[in-house]
Amino acid sequence: MSLPTLTTARLKLRQLVEADRESVVKVFSDPEMSRFFAADFSDPAAASGMVDRRLAYRGPAGQGHWVIERDGEVIGVAHLRPSSELPGGVPELGYYVGAAHAGQGLASEAARAVLDHGLDGLGLPAVWALVHENNAASRKVAGRLGFLDVGSGIHYGDLHRVLVALPATHGRPHHIELWVPDLAEAERSWGWLLGELGWREFQRWPDGVSWRLGATYLVVEASPAMSAAGHERTRPGLNHLALHVDTRAHVDDLATRAADHGWQPLFADMYPHAGGDAHYAAYLENDAGFEVELVALEGPAPAGPTTGS
Ligand SMILES: CC(C)(COP(=O)(O)OP(=O)(O)OC[C@H]1O[C@@H](n2cnc3c(N)ncnc32)[C@H](O)[C@@H]1OP(=O)(O)O)[C@@H](O)C(=O)NCCC(=O)NCCS
């Protein structure tokens, strides 16, 4: 299973391979590296065993173990993999930089790259970290990366802070505004669908209404400035809006019930794979001609666009 190479201003993070064993053992040869761990990885056999466990990783795509290289030299390791300590195997981040390279911001730089890969690249809803209560340097790294301290517990045999990093709103949709010919029809179809997906009414005025989910809201407005009678999804402009749904069963349920709320199925003969074999989605169109796609991301996400019309 291959991991992407992550590049930063000073570092290259690439997938750990067997040929890195000796370099990694060397990084951990300073007993200071193991100060906050239950095992002493300055013992080459212990460090080599740790490399074995890392090489044996078989988990979700895009997660795993990297070496941290600076100018071609392995100076540390980093990981993002399902936690063995936290419930549900949530993704857990870890970072280790050799003592000879400490104090230059390199762990922060490497950990930032892995965190961004997890939250922005893989679209994980959260990334977790467990940091020994007395590991001040690591707590500083995590704090700098925006990790929130949500408590403490006994993990890896000792008291650890439990930290979580959540996706930032930067660069994400703030709101989406749809101009609709018939506000009542839009409320009936969009209001029902968004309500089913957890959106809540946010704003209301004579010509419009909006619903919000988290930091994003969607507006439907029958604007007096509208310059055409209706929406046509095959014309330039918005073709469709695609929304995440938590499970395939939920997509099935919404697709079935949508007919009672102003939505007709599109590409019904290919349901649920009109977007491709690996893509599970319902395509619906309301009376005003707006198309919505309800997508359940279970298993690896396909590359590229998922529908042509
Ligand atoms: C913890 C570790 C990753 C830090 O690596 P690093 O490259 O030195 O980290 P950075 O330089 O990015 O940041 C460390 C920060 O902690 C500060 N720091 C270091 N030792 C400290 C201490 N004892 N008390 C308080 N702050 C300390 C540094 O000054 C630096 O802050 P600054 O940039 O504001 O000066 C590295 O020492 C290490 O690998 N340790 C062993 C393994 C480990 O504990 N990993 C973390 C597992 S959760």
The ligand as a Tripos MOL2 file, in Angstrom:
@<TRIPOS>MOLECULE
LIG
   48    50     1     0     0
SMALL
NO_CHARGES

@<TRIPOS>ATOM
      1 C1          9.1020   16.0920   20.7920 C.3       1 LIG1
      2 C2          9.8760   16.2390   19.4950 C.3       1 LIG1
      3 C3          9.0500   15.6370   18.3590 C.3       1 LIG1
      4 C4         10.1080   17.7180   19.2060 C.3       1 LIG1
      5 O1         10.8360   17.8340   18.0050 O.3       1 LIG1
      6 P1         11.4530   19.2640   17.5650 P.3       1 LIG1
      7 O2         11.8720   19.1690   16.1380 O.co2     1 LIG1
      8 O3         12.4530   19.7050   18.5550 O.co2     1 LIG1
      9 O4         10.1580   20.1660   17.7080 O.3       1 LIG1
     10 P2          9.9810   21.6770   17.2630 P.3       1 LIG1
     11 O5         11.3310   22.3120   17.1610 O.co2     1 LIG1
     12 O6          9.0950   21.7130   16.0840 O.co2     1 LIG1
     13 O7          9.1750   22.2710   18.4950 O.3       1 LIG1
     14 C5          9.5280   21.9620   19.8110 C.3       1 LIG1
     15 C6          9.1970   23.1320   20.7120 C.3       1 LIG1
     16 O8          9.2290   22.7100   22.0710 O.3       1 LIG1
     17 C7         10.1440   23.5130   22.7850 C.3       1 LIG1
     18 N1         10.7320   22.6720   23.8300 N.ar      1 LIG1
     19 C8         11.6900   21.7390   23.7040 C.ar      1 LIG1
     20 N2         11.9390   21.1790   24.8980 N.ar      1 LIG1
     21 C9         11.1060   21.7540   25.7790 C.ar      1 LIG1
     22 C10        10.8960   21.6000   27.1610 C.ar      1 LIG1
     23 N3         11.5710   20.7050   27.8910 N.pl3     1 LIG1
     24 N4          9.9560   22.3840   27.7490 N.ar      1 LIG1
     25 C11         9.2440   23.2710   27.0300 C.ar      1 LIG1
     26 N5          9.4070   23.4590   25.7000 N.ar      1 LIG1
     27 C12        10.3350   22.7090   25.0880 C.ar      1 LIG1
     28 C13        11.1300   23.9750   21.7690 C.3       1 LIG1
     29 O9         11.7970   25.1470   22.1970 O.3       1 LIG1
     30 C14        10.2010   24.2450   20.5980 C.3       1 LIG1
     31 O10         9.4850   25.4230   20.7700 O.3       1 LIG1
     32 P3          9.9060   26.7940   20.0170 P.3       1 LIG1
     33 O11         9.9250   26.4600   18.5550 O.co2     1 LIG1
     34 O12         8.8520   27.7560   20.3870 O.co2     1 LIG1
     35 O13        11.2580   27.1340   20.5220 O.co2     1 LIG1
     36 C15        11.2420   15.5330   19.5490 C.3       1 LIG1
     37 O14        11.9640   16.0360   20.6630 O.3       1 LIG1
     38 C16        11.1270   14.0410   19.6980 C.2       1 LIG1
     39 O15        11.0390   13.3480   18.7080 O.2       1 LIG1
     40 N6         11.1220   13.5260   20.9380 N.am      1 LIG1
     41 C17        11.0590   12.1340   21.1870 C.3       1 LIG1
     42 C18         9.8330   11.4680   20.6130 C.3       1 LIG1
     43 C19         8.5590   12.1390   21.0540 C.2       1 LIG1
     44 O16         8.3940   12.4760   22.2170 O.2       1 LIG1
     45 N7          7.6480   12.3200   20.1110 N.am      1 LIG1
     46 C20         6.3500   12.8720   20.3690 C.3       1 LIG1
     47 C21         5.4300   11.7290   20.6430 C.3       1 LIG1
     48 S1          3.8100   12.3510   20.9550 S.3       1 LIG1
@<TRIPOS>BOND
     1     1     2 1
     2     2     3 1
     3     2     4 1
     4     2    36 1
     5     4     5 1
     6     5     6 1
     7     6     7 2
     8     6     8 1
     9     6     9 1
    10     9    10 1
    11    10    11 2
    12    10    12 1
    13    10    13 1
    14    13    14 1
    15    14    15 1
    16    15    16 1
    17    15    30 1
    18    16    17 1
    19    17    18 1
    20    17    28 1
    21    18    19 ar
    22    18    27 ar
    23    19    20 ar
    24    20    21 ar
    25    21    22 ar
    26    21    27 ar
    27    22    23 1
    28    22    24 ar
    29    24    25 ar
    30    25    26 ar
    31    26    27 ar
    32    28    29 1
    33    28    30 1
    34    30    31 1
    35    31    32 1
    36    32    33 2
    37    32    34 1
    38    32    35 1
    39    36    37 1
    40    36    38 1
    41    38    39 2
    42    38    40 1
    43    40    41 1
    44    41    42 1
    45    42    43 1
    46    43    44 2
    47    43    45 1
    48    45    46 1
    49    46    47 1
    50    47    48 1
@<TRIPOS>SUBSTRUCTURE
     1 LIG1         1 GROUP 0 **** ****
